[in-house]
Amino acid sequence: MTTDLWIMLGIILVLIVFSGFFSGSETALTAVSRARMHSLEKNGDHRAGIVNSLIEKRDTLIGALLIGNNLVNIFASALATSLFIQLFGVSGVAIATIVMTVIVVIFAEVMPKSWAIANADRFAVTVAPVVRFIVYIFAPFTAVTTFLVRGILRVFGVHLDRTLPLLSAHEEIRGAVEVLARDGSVIKDDRYRLGGILDLHELEVSDIMIHRTKMLSINCDDPAPEAIRQILESPYTRMPVWKNEAENIVGMIHAKDVLRFIGNHEDSSKFDLMKLAAKPWFIPETTSLKDQLNAFLRRKEHIALVVDEYGEVQGLVTLEDILEEIVGEIADEHDVEVSGVQIQGDGSVIVDGAVPIRDLNRAMDWDLPDEEATTIAGLVIHEAQTIPDEKQAFTFYGKRFVVISREKNRLTKLRVR
């Protein structure tokens, strides 16, 4: 071959290298971890800052890299066609097409993209300064191209400016956690804790509240010794106080206030429950857990009464209840431990009907839906579309549910297999 042909071959090889650079840069900068880049930038890595600035304008970045990649590929193909025509005549066109296709696919597409996807963060920070310069050079061409593309798509009813991300940030984080858990990088407890944080804005206080039928409360008209005894024997430090009827909550008593009174007064006849009780705090049952957590912290409160749209008390919720949605069950030496979940020797599980679905999923690592019902009994009733009798069995969501006991309209115990 002549010197001119060798020079032409060298230019083609250089263009192939540039094509690989554009392909790898596009892959790395679109697959890079934004969280990792923000962390590196905060730690003083200026190249990570360049990466963040590039991916903030993703359409401009992708447009510049695609323009550069197509330019070098077309130029390389044209030179290769000219080279092979000089070497093989008319048949050189077909030879050039085959050779360039193989070379571009292997060395300018598959290999650099595979390398980039395997080391996305490192690749991205390495090429970022050069890519920023390329984006700057191609900025006018990118702007014109983007304008034309959006105009053409608008004719077909596609408006890129109005296009919203398919996944919210919460869903992206949740998906990443699930993938890491599947790969073994995140243990089950951590997965549930992270999921609990993400669920706070979706759950309402009615989903986790202690129902009024299970609330421990005190009649303000009870004799002083009886009221004191109930408070001191209770496993809870705060208790609702009612008058005339259990749903008429008129105050909230704290055990510490009672102990302080006992320490200062030997005569219990002077004990006045209503003078020590604080004003109750009522909240709507539709309040999200995220808002209620913020309200607890803002007001420095630990307990609130949940009411429905008619103002009727439905139950109560505590700061601990919300925290347990994140970290799991919190038990202390005064808690009455009633898990309501008993694993049997045959592999089945005996479950109290009032056990929340979320707690059962966390305990057994199941995935029963909790959108339509809060408790496991509620889920069975919802799926059966009736209130089952004892010994009735149903199969759904990959589980066999058998009603063991029922009291009036409540399913009190079930066997899940």
DRENZA-801270 format. One record per residue (C-alpha): x, y, z; residue in one letter. Coordinates in steps of 0.25 Angstrom, whole numbers, padded with zeros to 4 digits, always signed. Layout:
% residues N
XYZA ...
END
This chain:
% residues 417
+0000+0000+0000M +0004+0014-0002T +0007+0025+0008T -0006+0031+0006D -0014+0018+0008L -0006+0016+0021W -0010+0030+0026I -0024+0027+0022M -0024+0014+0030L -0018+0022+0042G -0029+0032+0041I -0040+0021+0041I -0034+0015+0053L -0034+0028+0061V -0048+0030+0057L -0052+0017+0062I -0045+0020+0075V -0053+0033+0076F -0066+0025+0073S -0063+0016+0084G -0061+0028+0093F -0074+0034+0090F -0082+0021+0092S -0075+0018+0105G -0077+0032+0110S -0092+0032+0107E -0094+0019+0114T -0086+0023+0126A -0092+0037+0128L -0106+0031+0127T -0103+0019+0136A -0095+0027+0146V -0100+0027+0161S -0105+0041+0164R -0104+0039+0179A -0090+0034+0177R -0086+0047+0169M -0093+0056+0179H -0085+0049+0190S -0072+0051+0183L -0075+0065+0179E -0078+0069+0194K -0064+0062+0197N -0057+0072+0187G -0056+0064+0174D -0058+0074+0164H -0060+0064+0153R -0072+0058+0160A -0077+0073+0160G -0075+0073+0144I -0083+0060+0143V -0095+0065+0151N -0095+0078+0143S -0095+0069+0130L -0106+0060+0134I -0115+0071+0139E -0116+0075+0124K -0118+0060+0119R -0124+0064+0106D -0113+0073+0102T -0102+0063+0107L -0108+0051+0099I -0111+0060+0087G -0096+0065+0086A -0091+0050+0088L -0100+0045+0078L -0096+0056+0068I -0081+0053+0070G -0083+0038+0069N -0090+0039+0056N -0080+0048+0050L -0068+0040+0053V -0075+0027+0049N -0080+0033+0036I -0066+0039+0033F -0059+0026+0036A -0069+0018+0027S -0067+0027+0016A -0052+0027+0017L -0052+0011+0018A -0061+0010+0006T -0051+0019-0002S -0039+0011+0003L -0045-0003-0001F -0049+0002-0014I -0035+0006-0017Q -0030-0008-0012L -0041-0017-0018F -0049-0009-0028G -0064-0009-0029V -0065-0020-0019S -0058-0012-0009G -0072-0005-0005V -0077-0019+0000A -0064-0022+0007I -0064-0009+0013A -0078-0010+0018T -0075-0024+0024I -0062-0020+0031V -0067-0007+0036M -0080-0013+0042T -0072-0023+0049V -0061-0013+0054I -0071-0003+0059V -0080-0013+0066V -0069-0019+0073I -0059-0008+0076F -0068+0004+0076A -0081-0001+0082E -0081-0014+0090V -0067-0013+0096M -0067+0001+0101P -0081+0000+0105K -0078-0012+0113S -0066-0006+0119W -0074+0007+0123A -0086-0001+0129I -0077-0009+0138A -0069+0003+0143N -0080+0014+0141A -0075+0023+0152D -0060+0023+0149R -0062+0024+0134F -0072+0036+0136A -0062+0044+0145V -0051+0041+0135T -0057+0045+0123V -0066+0057+0129A -0056+0068+0126P -0054+0064+0111V -0069+0062+0109V -0072+0076+0115R -0063+0082+0104F -0070+0073+0093I -0084+0078+0098V -0079+0092+0098Y -0074+0091+0084I -0087+0084+0078F -0096+0093+0086A -0102+0100+0074P -0104+0088+0066F -0110+0081+0078T -0120+0092+0080A -0124+0092+0066V -0126+0077+0066T -0134+0077+0078T -0143+0088+0073F -0145+0080+0060L -0148+0067+0068V -0158+0074+0077R -0165+0081+0066G -0166+0068+0058I -0171+0060+0070L -0181+0071+0073R -0188+0068+0060V -0191+0054+0064F -0196+0059+0078G -0183+0056+0086V -0179+0068+0095H -0166+0065+0101L -0167+0077+0110D -0179+0071+0117R -0174+0057+0118T -0172+0053+0133L -0163+0042+0138P -0170+0029+0139L -0165+0026+0153L -0165+0035+0165S -0153+0037+0173A -0159+0028+0184H -0161+0017+0174E -0147+0018+0169E -0141+0016+0183I -0151+0005+0186R -0147-0002+0173G -0132+0000+0176A -0134-0006+0190V -0141-0018+0185E -0130-0021+0175V -0120-0020+0186L -0128-0029+0195A -0129-0039+0184R -0114-0039+0182D -0111-0040+0197G -0105-0026+0198S -0117-0022+0208V -0122-0031+0219I -0137-0033+0221K -0138-0024+0233D -0131-0012+0226D -0140-0014+0214R -0152-0013+0223Y -0147-0001+0230R -0144+0006+0217L -0158+0002+0212G -0164+0007+0224G -0158+0021+0222I -0163+0021+0208L -0177+0017+0212D -0180+0028+0222L -0186+0037+0212H -0195+0026+0206E -0200+0021+0220L -0211+0028+0228E -0212+0027+0243V -0225+0019+0242S -0215+0008+0236D -0207+0006+0249I -0216+0012+0260M -0220+0004+0272I -0235+0002+0270H -0244+0008+0281R -0249-0007+0284T -0234-0009+0289K -0232+0004+0296M -0229+0004+0311L -0236+0016+0316S -0241+0021+0330I -0254+0026+0335N -0252+0040+0341C -0263+0037+0351D -0256+0025+0356D -0252+0026+0371P -0238+0031+0373A -0232+0018+0378P -0238+0010+0366E -0233+0020+0356A -0219+0021+0362I -0219+0005+0362R -0223+0005+0347Q -0212+0015+0343I -0201+0008+0351L -0204-0006+0346E -0206-0001+0332S -0194-0005+0322P -0195+0009+0316Y -0190+0023+0322T -0202+0031+0315R -0217+0027+0316M -0229+0034+0310P -0240+0038+0321V -0254+0037+0317W -0267+0042+0323K -0281+0036+0323N -0278+0027+0311E -0265+0021+0306A -0265+0029+0293E -0266+0042+0300N -0251+0045+0302I -0249+0057+0311V -0234+0056+0315G -0221+0049+0314M -0214+0045+0327I -0199+0043+0329H -0194+0032+0339A -0183+0042+0343K -0193+0052+0347D -0200+0042+0356V -0187+0037+0362L -0183+0052+0365R -0197+0054+0372F -0195+0041+0380I -0181+0046+0384G -0186+0059+0389N -0199+0055+0395H -0202+0044+0405E -0217+0045+0405D -0222+0039+0392S -0236+0045+0394S -0230+0059+0389K -0227+0052+0375F -0235+0059+0364D -0233+0051+0351L -0238+0063+0342M -0228+0073+0349K -0216+0065+0345L -0221+0061+0331A -0216+0068+0319A -0225+0073+0308K -0227+0062+0297P -0222+0064+0283W -0231+0059+0272F -0227+0057+0258I -0234+0052+0245P -0232+0037+0241E -0228+0041+0228T -0215+0048+0233T -0203+0042+0226S -0192+0036+0235L -0182+0046+0230K -0190+0058+0233D -0194+0052+0247Q -0179+0049+0250L -0176+0063+0247N -0187+0068+0255A -0183+0059+0267F -0169+0065+0266L -0174+0079+0265R -0183+0079+0276R -0174+0070+0285K -0186+0060+0287E -0186+0045+0288H -0201+0041+0286I -0213+0046+0278A -0227+0041+0277L -0232+0038+0263V -0246+0042+0259V -0254+0039+0246D -0262+0050+0238E -0273+0050+0248Y -0264+0053+0259G -0266+0040+0266E -0253+0034+0272V -0248+0022+0265Q -0235+0019+0272G -0222+0025+0276L -0208+0026+0270V -0195+0028+0277T -0181+0033+0273L -0176+0019+0276E -0186+0013+0266D -0181+0021+0255I -0166+0018+0258L -0170+0003+0258E -0174+0005+0244E -0159+0008+0241I -0151+0000+0251V -0161-0012+0254G -0167-0016+0267E -0161-0008+0279I -0163-0015+0292A -0159-0011+0306D -0160-0018+0320E -0174-0013+0322H -0180-0017+0309D -0190-0028+0308V -0185-0037+0297E -0196-0042+0289V -0190-0045+0275S -0202-0052+0270G -0194-0061+0260V -0191-0075+0264Q -0183-0084+0254I -0188-0098+0255Q -0180-0111+0253G -0186-0114+0240D -0182-0101+0234G -0195-0094+0235S -0197-0081+0243V -0208-0078+0253I -0211-0063+0252V -0220-0054+0261D -0230-0047+0252G -0226-0034+0257A -0211-0035+0253V -0208-0024+0243P -0204-0029+0229I -0191-0021+0229R -0187-0027+0242D -0190-0041+0237L -0182-0038+0224N -0170-0033+0232R -0170-0045+0242A -0172-0056+0231M -0165-0049+0219D -0179-0050+0211W -0184-0040+0201D -0199-0040+0204L -0206-0027+0199P -0210-0017+0209D -0217-0007+0200E -0231-0011+0203E -0230-0016+0217A -0222-0013+0229T -0223-0027+0237T -0222-0041+0232I -0236-0043+0236A -0240-0031+0227G -0232-0037+0215L -0240-0050+0216V -0253-0043+0217I -0250-0034+0206H -0245-0046+0197E -0257-0055+0201A -0267-0043+0199Q -0274-0049+0211T -0272-0052+0226I -0268-0066+0226P -0272-0077+0236D -0263-0085+0244E -0255-0096+0236K -0258-0089+0223Q -0245-0088+0215A -0240-0079+0203F -0228-0079+0194T -0223-0066+0189F -0209-0059+0187Y -0202-0073+0188G -0207-0076+0202K -0218-0085+0208R -0227-0077+0219F -0235-0086+0228V -0244-0079+0238V -0242-0085+0252I -0251-0076+0261S -0261-0065+0259R -0268-0056+0269E -0280-0050+0264K -0276-0043+0251N -0261-0043+0255R -0251-0054+0250L -0242-0056+0262T -0233-0067+0258K -0228-0072+0245L -0219-0083+0240R -0210-0079+0228V -0203-0090+0220R 
END
